[in-house]
Amino acid sequence: MRTLSHHNHISGLRALAIVPVVLFHTNPILFSNGYLGVDIFFVISGYLIAKTLVTNSKDIDISKLLNFYLKRAKRTLPALIFVVFTTIPFFIFILPPIQLVDFSQSLIATVLFLSNFLFGSENEYWGTISELKPLLHTWSLSIEWQFYLLFPFIFFFKNKKNLIIIIFTLSLLSAVILNLNDYHFFLANHKIRLDHFFFSTNRIWEFLAGSLVFFYNSENKNRSKNNILSIIGLGLLVISFIFFNTEKHPGIFALIPIIGTVLI
């Protein structure tokens, strides 16, 4: 039996993530848990970015850091720019004036990779007002870039793995505590919930879970054990997509699909 390579594992996970997301946007009632695919993508990103940086971890410097950002930009910005410029002429004629103001704000926030905070201060992802926000889906790309910008600096430290473990633990505990309590504040008459679906502060542990997978996976060569763990992980993901039911996300129950992804 041929052992799957990391490339095939990642490709399979990406397919397992994107299909539910597409189905969710097609019919959010029938495929109500499809949004969990985004959580899978965040774990994958954490894994791949750690893998990319570890290659140069012994002698990482500013020039290599800039090169890393340049490569990330080449992978993500062309599609983003295309979407933004394609969207503008359509919605100038479709949206009413008051919505055009919001659209202009979202344009600026999107190119600054801050759209997740803007949308998080305005509405829920499932609200009817979301239908009038053509760039709403850029919230996840903003979180990705916030991770890209901050995470590489960990690799300037000697004990990078221990540091990642500490930040992961603190981030997870913070997300769980915020999820269990209605912590919020008001900004310009907007109620800002700190446990919000969009906020990167509640997502960073998902990326770091993927990063830790890379470090520990390189130490694990037991193929039989790995195959068993992958099957368990797949089962956890299937259970999550079918039975996951929570009003607040991400929280303690988000550990189920995250652990499933990590095991795979």
Residue frames as qw, qx, qy, qz and C-alpha x, y, z in Angstrom:
[[0.000, 0.889, 0.459, 0.000, 0.00, 0.00, 0.00],
 [0.443, 0.442, -0.009, 0.780, 1.50, 3.30, -1.11],
 [0.328, -0.578, -0.430, 0.611, 2.00, 5.86, 1.67],
 [0.208, 0.904, 0.305, 0.217, 0.57, 9.27, 0.94],
 [0.490, 0.174, -0.145, 0.842, 3.03, 12.14, 0.74],
 [0.091, -0.468, -0.384, 0.791, 2.56, 15.43, 2.55],
 [0.146, 0.130, -0.375, -0.906, 1.51, 16.96, -0.75],
 [0.364, -0.274, -0.787, -0.416, -1.32, 14.47, -1.18],
 [0.279, -0.474, -0.706, 0.445, -2.39, 14.87, 2.42],
 [0.017, -0.391, -0.128, 0.911, -2.61, 18.63, 1.99],
 [0.247, 0.010, -0.562, -0.789, -4.43, 18.38, -1.34],
 [0.349, -0.373, -0.851, -0.121, -6.96, 15.97, 0.16],
 [0.212, -0.503, -0.552, 0.630, -7.53, 18.23, 3.15],
 [0.069, 0.243, -0.149, -0.956, -8.00, 21.25, 0.90],
 [0.333, -0.180, -0.713, -0.590, -10.66, 19.38, -1.07],
 [0.371, -0.452, -0.790, 0.187, -12.31, 18.29, 2.17],
 [0.155, -0.450, -0.334, 0.814, -12.36, 21.93, 3.27],
 [0.100, 0.180, -0.286, -0.936, -13.44, 23.73, 0.11],
 [0.243, -0.291, -0.819, -0.430, -16.36, 21.50, -0.85],
 [0.251, -0.605, -0.697, 0.293, -18.29, 22.13, 2.41],
 [0.110, -0.449, -0.092, 0.882, -17.56, 25.88, 2.16],
 [0.153, 0.016, -0.562, -0.813, -18.99, 26.02, -1.37],
 [0.303, -0.423, -0.833, -0.188, -22.02, 23.96, -0.32],
 [0.222, -0.531, -0.533, 0.620, -22.53, 26.24, 2.68],
 [0.050, 0.367, -0.099, -0.924, -22.67, 29.33, 0.48],
 [0.230, -0.121, -0.744, -0.616, -24.98, 27.50, -1.91],
 [0.611, -0.507, -0.452, -0.406, -27.44, 26.42, 0.79],
 [0.055, 0.445, -0.610, 0.653, -26.52, 27.58, 4.33],
 [0.724, -0.261, 0.242, -0.591, -29.55, 25.82, 5.80],
 [0.978, 0.104, -0.142, -0.114, -28.94, 22.37, 4.35],
 [0.789, 0.200, -0.305, 0.495, -25.15, 22.58, 4.72],
 [0.318, -0.923, -0.059, -0.210, -25.11, 24.66, 7.89],
 [0.702, -0.620, 0.242, 0.253, -21.73, 23.40, 9.11],
 [0.784, 0.489, 0.114, 0.366, -19.86, 23.90, 5.86],
 [0.041, 0.946, -0.197, 0.254, -18.14, 26.99, 7.25],
 [0.765, -0.551, 0.314, 0.116, -15.91, 24.65, 9.28],
 [0.830, 0.391, 0.122, 0.378, -13.89, 24.23, 6.11],
 [0.154, 0.893, -0.188, 0.379, -12.34, 27.64, 6.86],
 [0.618, -0.684, 0.372, -0.110, -11.00, 26.29, 10.15],
 [0.923, 0.039, 0.290, 0.248, -9.37, 23.43, 8.23],
 [0.553, 0.723, 0.008, 0.415, -7.74, 25.94, 5.87],
 [0.206, -0.898, 0.281, -0.270, -6.30, 27.87, 8.81],
 [0.808, -0.423, 0.403, 0.077, -4.65, 24.72, 10.19],
 [0.830, 0.370, 0.232, 0.347, -3.24, 23.93, 6.74],
 [0.260, 0.890, -0.099, 0.361, -1.84, 27.47, 6.46],
 [0.490, -0.783, 0.361, -0.123, -0.14, 27.19, 9.84],
 [0.895, -0.116, 0.383, 0.198, 1.46, 23.91, 8.79],
 [0.708, 0.556, 0.187, 0.393, 2.68, 25.17, 5.40],
 [0.061, 0.935, -0.166, 0.307, 4.02, 28.48, 6.69],
 [0.645, -0.644, 0.411, 0.008, 5.98, 26.71, 9.45],
 [0.880, 0.116, 0.360, 0.286, 7.36, 24.31, 6.86],
 [0.496, 0.782, 0.062, 0.371, 8.40, 27.21, 4.63],
 [0.153, -0.915, 0.260, -0.267, 10.10, 29.12, 7.43],
 [0.823, -0.457, 0.327, 0.082, 11.88, 26.18, 9.02],
 [0.829, 0.426, 0.097, 0.349, 13.88, 25.77, 5.80],
 [0.369, 0.637, -0.169, 0.655, 15.62, 29.06, 6.62],
 [0.591, -0.774, -0.192, -0.120, 15.19, 29.00, 10.40],
 [0.790, -0.303, -0.071, 0.528, 18.93, 28.66, 11.17],
 [0.383, -0.142, 0.135, 0.903, 19.87, 31.84, 9.39],
 [0.113, 0.794, 0.562, 0.205, 16.64, 33.78, 8.95],
 [0.282, -0.282, -0.072, 0.914, 17.20, 37.50, 8.47],
 [0.286, 0.590, 0.218, -0.723, 15.37, 40.56, 7.20],
 [0.269, 0.395, -0.587, -0.653, 16.10, 39.87, 3.52],
 [0.144, -0.081, -0.974, -0.156, 14.72, 36.33, 3.73],
 [0.140, 0.480, 0.681, -0.535, 11.74, 37.63, 5.69],
 [0.315, 0.549, -0.092, -0.769, 11.01, 40.15, 2.92],
 [0.236, 0.218, -0.824, -0.466, 11.37, 37.38, 0.37],
 [0.032, 0.282, 0.938, -0.200, 8.83, 35.34, 2.31],
 [0.255, 0.586, 0.392, -0.662, 6.33, 38.23, 2.22],
 [0.268, 0.462, -0.459, -0.710, 6.95, 38.74, -1.50],
 [0.143, 0.007, -0.956, -0.256, 6.13, 35.10, -2.23],
 [0.110, 0.457, 0.786, -0.402, 2.95, 35.30, -0.12],
 [0.257, 0.583, 0.059, -0.768, 1.94, 38.45, -2.01],
 [0.232, 0.303, -0.705, -0.598, 2.46, 36.78, -5.39],
 [0.074, -0.173, -0.981, -0.036, 0.23, 33.89, -4.32],
 [0.001, 0.576, 0.734, -0.359, -2.65, 35.91, -2.90],
 [0.041, 0.547, 0.082, -0.832, -2.73, 39.47, -4.26],
 [0.085, 0.073, -0.642, -0.758, -3.43, 38.87, -7.98],
 [0.194, -0.441, -0.855, -0.191, -6.71, 37.07, -7.26],
 [0.163, -0.632, -0.512, 0.558, -7.67, 39.65, -4.62],
 [0.009, -0.399, 0.188, 0.897, -6.99, 42.58, -6.96],
 [0.129, -0.133, -0.778, -0.601, -9.00, 40.89, -9.72],
 [0.199, -0.561, -0.799, 0.087, -11.97, 40.37, -7.38],
 [0.138, -0.592, -0.296, 0.736, -11.85, 43.94, -6.07],
 [0.063, 0.330, -0.342, -0.878, -11.71, 45.60, -9.49],
 [0.164, -0.235, -0.847, -0.448, -14.34, 43.25, -10.91],
 [0.180, -0.567, -0.746, 0.301, -16.68, 44.02, -8.03],
 [0.103, -0.374, -0.142, 0.911, -16.48, 47.81, -8.16],
 [0.210, 0.024, -0.422, -0.882, -18.42, 48.55, -11.42],
 [0.353, -0.356, -0.830, -0.244, -21.19, 46.06, -10.62],
 [0.353, -0.564, -0.650, 0.367, -21.97, 47.31, -7.14],
 [0.079, -0.171, -0.019, 0.982, -21.69, 51.01, -7.97],
 [0.374, -0.104, -0.441, -0.809, -24.90, 50.56, -9.97],
 [0.539, -0.316, -0.768, -0.138, -26.55, 47.96, -7.73],
 [0.412, -0.370, -0.618, 0.557, -26.08, 49.23, -4.20],
 [0.102, -0.925, -0.315, -0.184, -28.05, 52.18, -2.77],
 [0.208, 0.797, -0.273, 0.497, -26.00, 55.23, -1.65],
 [0.563, -0.681, 0.350, -0.312, -25.87, 54.29, 2.03],
 [0.960, -0.100, 0.242, 0.103, -24.55, 50.83, 1.15],
 [0.661, 0.639, -0.110, 0.377, -21.99, 52.38, -1.21],
 [0.171, -0.827, 0.392, -0.364, -20.43, 54.12, 1.80],
 [0.811, -0.382, 0.429, -0.110, -20.09, 50.78, 3.54],
 [0.908, 0.350, 0.126, 0.193, -18.73, 49.25, 0.34],
 [0.347, 0.818, -0.275, 0.366, -16.08, 51.97, 0.10],
 [0.463, -0.691, 0.481, -0.277, -15.05, 51.28, 3.68],
 [0.927, -0.095, 0.363, -0.006, -14.81, 47.57, 2.95],
 [0.733, 0.630, -0.090, 0.240, -12.61, 48.29, -0.11],
 [0.053, 0.808, -0.453, 0.373, -10.11, 50.17, 2.03],
 [0.674, -0.476, 0.500, -0.263, -10.21, 47.58, 4.82],
 [0.968, 0.196, 0.157, 0.004, -9.75, 44.74, 2.33],
 [0.642, 0.644, -0.243, 0.337, -6.58, 46.10, 0.75],
 [0.105, -0.699, 0.528, -0.471, -5.20, 46.80, 4.24],
 [0.566, -0.029, -0.821, 0.072, -6.08, 43.24, 5.33],
 [0.076, -0.007, 0.614, -0.785, -8.33, 44.53, 8.10],
 [0.490, -0.179, -0.433, -0.735, -11.71, 43.61, 6.64],
 [0.527, -0.280, -0.797, 0.089, -12.31, 40.96, 9.31],
 [0.202, -0.293, -0.514, 0.780, -12.32, 43.64, 12.02],
 [0.253, 0.046, -0.161, -0.953, -14.54, 45.94, 9.94],
 [0.574, -0.187, -0.622, -0.498, -17.11, 43.24, 9.22],
 [0.474, -0.249, -0.772, 0.343, -16.87, 41.97, 12.78],
 [0.050, -0.219, -0.379, 0.898, -17.90, 45.42, 14.04],
 [0.355, 0.063, -0.264, -0.895, -20.92, 45.56, 11.77],
 [0.819, 0.008, -0.069, -0.570, -22.83, 42.31, 11.57],
 [0.714, -0.207, 0.668, -0.048, -22.92, 38.56, 11.92],
 [0.089, -0.265, 0.800, 0.532, -21.78, 36.39, 9.04],
 [0.095, 0.345, 0.920, 0.162, -25.24, 34.88, 8.71],
 [0.160, 0.578, 0.381, -0.704, -27.16, 38.18, 8.86],
 [0.540, 0.686, 0.480, 0.087, -29.32, 39.33, 5.94],
 [0.065, 0.954, -0.152, -0.251, -27.19, 42.47, 5.67],
 [0.538, -0.402, 0.631, 0.388, -24.29, 40.19, 4.66],
 [0.628, 0.475, 0.576, 0.219, -25.90, 39.75, 1.25],
 [0.268, 0.954, 0.102, 0.089, -25.13, 43.39, 0.52],
 [0.320, -0.812, 0.451, 0.188, -21.42, 43.06, 1.32],
 [0.852, 0.485, -0.185, -0.063, -19.68, 41.69, -1.79],
 [0.411, 0.587, -0.612, 0.335, -16.25, 41.61, -0.11],
 [0.717, -0.539, 0.228, -0.378, -17.41, 39.87, 3.05],
 [0.994, 0.010, -0.056, 0.093, -15.55, 36.69, 2.14],
 [0.496, 0.632, -0.368, 0.468, -12.20, 38.56, 2.32],
 [0.558, -0.731, 0.235, -0.314, -12.34, 38.35, 6.14],
 [0.954, -0.210, 0.163, 0.140, -10.46, 35.04, 6.07],
 [0.697, 0.492, -0.049, 0.520, -7.73, 36.39, 3.78],
 [0.100, -0.838, 0.213, -0.493, -7.25, 39.31, 6.18],
 [0.780, -0.553, 0.266, -0.119, -6.71, 36.87, 9.05],
 [0.926, 0.182, 0.070, 0.324, -4.29, 34.89, 6.89],
 [0.452, 0.667, -0.131, 0.577, -2.21, 37.99, 6.22],
 [0.410, -0.795, 0.241, -0.377, -2.26, 39.06, 9.85],
 [0.922, -0.298, 0.230, 0.089, -0.77, 35.65, 10.61],
 [0.779, 0.445, 0.023, 0.441, 1.77, 35.99, 7.78],
 [0.144, 0.832, -0.163, 0.510, 2.93, 39.35, 9.10],
 [0.478, -0.718, 0.347, -0.369, 3.40, 38.33, 12.74],
 [0.977, -0.179, 0.106, -0.039, 4.20, 34.62, 12.86],
 [0.784, 0.456, -0.230, 0.354, 7.62, 34.68, 11.10],
 [0.024, -0.777, 0.400, -0.486, 9.14, 36.78, 13.90],
 [0.864, -0.425, 0.211, -0.168, 8.89, 33.74, 16.19],
 [0.942, 0.216, -0.016, 0.257, 11.67, 32.20, 14.10],
 [0.252, 0.763, -0.358, 0.475, 14.14, 34.82, 15.27],
 [0.569, -0.598, 0.430, -0.366, 14.01, 33.12, 18.69],
 [0.099, 0.404, -0.910, 0.007, 16.05, 30.04, 19.56],
 [0.176, 0.145, 0.938, -0.261, 13.31, 28.02, 21.29],
 [0.343, 0.029, -0.336, -0.877, 10.70, 28.66, 18.62],
 [0.475, -0.235, -0.809, -0.254, 8.74, 25.43, 19.22],
 [0.302, -0.381, -0.694, 0.531, 8.32, 26.11, 22.94],
 [0.075, 0.228, 0.084, -0.967, 7.29, 29.67, 22.17],
 [0.413, -0.087, -0.580, -0.696, 4.66, 28.44, 19.72],
 [0.432, -0.328, -0.835, 0.087, 3.31, 26.04, 22.35],
 [0.158, -0.351, -0.489, 0.783, 2.99, 28.86, 24.88],
 [0.238, 0.172, -0.155, -0.943, 1.23, 31.22, 22.45],
 [0.428, -0.156, -0.771, -0.445, -1.02, 28.39, 21.23],
 [0.345, -0.372, -0.799, 0.322, -2.08, 27.55, 24.80],
 [0.032, -0.366, -0.312, 0.876, -2.75, 31.17, 25.74],
 [0.285, 0.094, -0.408, -0.862, -4.63, 31.82, 22.50],
 [0.420, -0.247, -0.834, -0.260, -6.82, 28.73, 22.91],
 [0.264, -0.423, -0.695, 0.519, -7.63, 29.51, 26.55],
 [0.066, 0.280, 0.058, -0.956, -8.44, 33.10, 25.60],
 [0.357, -0.039, -0.590, -0.723, -10.78, 32.01, 22.80],
 [0.406, -0.338, -0.849, 0.002, -12.57, 29.53, 25.06],
 [0.180, -0.411, -0.530, 0.719, -13.01, 32.04, 27.90],
 [0.177, 0.217, -0.144, -0.949, -14.30, 34.71, 25.52],
 [0.377, -0.124, -0.749, -0.531, -16.65, 32.20, 23.92],
 [0.362, -0.396, -0.820, 0.200, -18.16, 31.22, 27.27],
 [0.142, -0.625, -0.401, 0.655, -18.83, 34.83, 28.27],
 [0.341, 0.804, 0.407, 0.266, -20.46, 37.73, 26.48],
 [0.411, -0.523, 0.040, 0.745, -17.50, 40.08, 26.62],
 [0.387, 0.659, 0.441, 0.471, -18.13, 43.13, 24.49],
 [0.199, -0.481, -0.137, 0.843, -17.71, 46.88, 24.17],
 [0.395, 0.808, 0.434, -0.056, -19.39, 49.62, 22.16],
 [0.362, -0.279, 0.327, 0.827, -17.68, 51.56, 19.38],
 [0.200, 0.115, -0.338, -0.912, -19.62, 54.22, 17.46],
 [0.694, 0.047, 0.203, -0.689, -22.91, 52.64, 18.59],
 [0.767, 0.223, -0.567, -0.200, -21.74, 49.21, 17.41],
 [0.787, -0.478, 0.346, -0.179, -21.65, 46.33, 19.86],
 [0.473, 0.576, -0.667, -0.002, -18.29, 44.64, 19.38],
 [0.931, -0.318, 0.106, -0.143, -18.25, 41.08, 20.67],
 [0.115, -0.729, 0.670, 0.076, -14.76, 39.90, 21.57],
 [0.596, -0.075, 0.800, 0.018, -15.69, 36.29, 20.77],
 [0.589, 0.600, -0.020, -0.542, -16.59, 37.25, 17.23],
 [0.896, 0.267, 0.343, 0.088, -16.43, 34.77, 14.33],
 [0.569, 0.789, -0.032, 0.228, -14.29, 37.20, 12.31],
 [0.208, -0.918, 0.328, -0.085, -11.64, 38.21, 14.82],
 [0.661, 0.460, -0.562, 0.188, -8.11, 36.89, 14.37],
 [0.208, -0.509, 0.640, -0.536, -7.64, 36.93, 18.15],
 [0.786, -0.078, 0.453, -0.414, -9.99, 33.92, 18.26],
 [0.891, 0.434, -0.066, -0.114, -8.35, 32.18, 15.30],
 [0.165, 0.776, -0.605, 0.063, -4.60, 32.33, 15.93],
 [0.555, -0.344, 0.737, -0.176, -4.58, 29.04, 17.84],
 [0.874, 0.366, 0.287, -0.145, -5.94, 27.25, 14.77],
 [0.535, 0.768, -0.344, 0.076, -2.93, 28.37, 12.71],
 [0.144, -0.664, 0.693, -0.243, -0.56, 27.47, 15.52],
 [0.842, -0.071, 0.490, -0.214, -2.09, 24.00, 15.77],
 [0.840, 0.541, 0.005, 0.042, -0.98, 23.44, 12.17],
 [0.223, 0.807, -0.499, 0.223, 2.47, 24.84, 12.92],
 [0.514, -0.484, 0.660, -0.256, 2.92, 22.42, 15.82],
 [0.937, 0.217, 0.245, -0.124, 1.90, 19.55, 13.56],
 [0.631, 0.701, -0.308, 0.128, 4.88, 20.30, 11.34],
 [0.067, -0.693, 0.647, -0.311, 7.36, 20.22, 14.23],
 [0.634, -0.252, 0.666, -0.302, 6.03, 17.02, 15.77],
 [0.895, 0.388, 0.095, -0.200, 5.29, 15.27, 12.48],
 [0.476, 0.707, -0.516, 0.087, 8.96, 15.42, 11.54],
 [0.196, -0.475, 0.790, -0.335, 9.70, 13.37, 14.68],
 [0.732, 0.055, 0.558, -0.386, 7.06, 10.71, 13.97],
 [0.253, 0.417, -0.741, -0.461, 8.02, 7.98, 11.47],
 [0.323, 0.093, 0.922, -0.190, 5.53, 5.27, 12.52],
 [0.253, 0.006, -0.552, -0.795, 3.45, 4.82, 9.34],
 [0.328, -0.372, -0.861, -0.107, 0.93, 2.36, 10.82],
 [0.195, -0.519, -0.537, 0.636, 0.26, 4.69, 13.73],
 [0.049, 0.281, -0.156, -0.946, -0.05, 7.65, 11.38],
 [0.268, -0.169, -0.738, -0.595, -2.61, 5.84, 9.20],
 [0.305, -0.508, -0.785, 0.179, -4.74, 5.04, 12.27],
 [0.137, -0.490, -0.284, 0.813, -4.56, 8.65, 13.46],
 [0.111, 0.098, -0.431, -0.890, -5.56, 9.87, 9.99],
 [0.304, -0.362, -0.816, -0.333, -8.65, 7.63, 10.01],
 [0.275, -0.576, -0.612, 0.467, -9.62, 8.92, 13.46],
 [0.082, -0.360, 0.022, 0.929, -9.09, 12.48, 12.24],
 [0.191, -0.116, -0.637, -0.738, -11.28, 11.91, 9.21],
 [0.315, -0.500, -0.806, -0.004, -13.98, 10.53, 11.48],
 [0.214, -0.535, -0.393, 0.716, -13.84, 13.63, 13.68],
 [0.047, 0.196, -0.288, -0.936, -14.22, 15.88, 10.63],
 [0.273, -0.288, -0.775, -0.491, -17.19, 13.92, 9.31],
 [0.312, -0.562, -0.702, 0.308, -18.83, 14.09, 12.75],
 [0.144, -0.417, -0.141, 0.886, -18.17, 17.84, 12.88],
 [0.139, 0.033, -0.479, -0.866, -19.70, 18.52, 9.46],
 [0.373, -0.366, -0.779, -0.347, -22.81, 16.47, 10.29],
 [0.502, -0.610, -0.601, 0.116, -23.46, 17.09, 13.99],
 [0.345, -0.037, -0.235, 0.908, -21.63, 20.33, 14.85],
 [0.182, -0.761, -0.494, -0.379, -24.10, 22.72, 16.46],
 [0.432, -0.470, -0.338, 0.691, -23.07, 25.84, 18.31],
 [0.151, 0.942, 0.297, 0.040, -24.19, 29.46, 18.18],
 [0.142, -0.927, 0.314, 0.147, -20.73, 30.78, 19.04],
 [0.914, 0.126, 0.180, 0.342, -17.72, 29.87, 16.96],
 [0.696, 0.144, -0.689, 0.144, -14.82, 29.36, 17.37],
 [0.540, -0.618, 0.326, -0.469, -14.91, 28.03, 20.92],
 [0.483, -0.394, 0.768, -0.144, -14.28, 24.88, 22.88],
 [0.821, 0.274, 0.480, -0.142, -16.21, 22.73, 20.37],
 [0.522, 0.791, -0.282, -0.151, -13.99, 23.99, 17.55],
 [0.313, -0.571, 0.759, 0.023, -11.36, 21.67, 18.99],
 [0.798, 0.151, 0.572, -0.110, -13.18, 18.73, 17.39],
 [0.736, 0.668, 0.092, 0.067, -12.60, 19.67, 13.70],
 [0.088, 0.878, -0.466, 0.071, -9.19, 21.16, 14.55],
 [0.551, -0.412, 0.725, -0.046, -8.02, 17.95, 16.23],
 [0.834, 0.353, 0.423, -0.036, -9.40, 16.00, 13.27],
 [0.520, 0.839, -0.149, 0.060, -7.40, 18.13, 10.85],
 [0.188, -0.767, 0.607, -0.090, -4.27, 17.85, 13.01],
 [0.744, -0.174, 0.643, -0.049, -4.53, 14.06, 13.12],
 [0.794, 0.558, 0.236, 0.054, -4.81, 13.83, 9.34]]
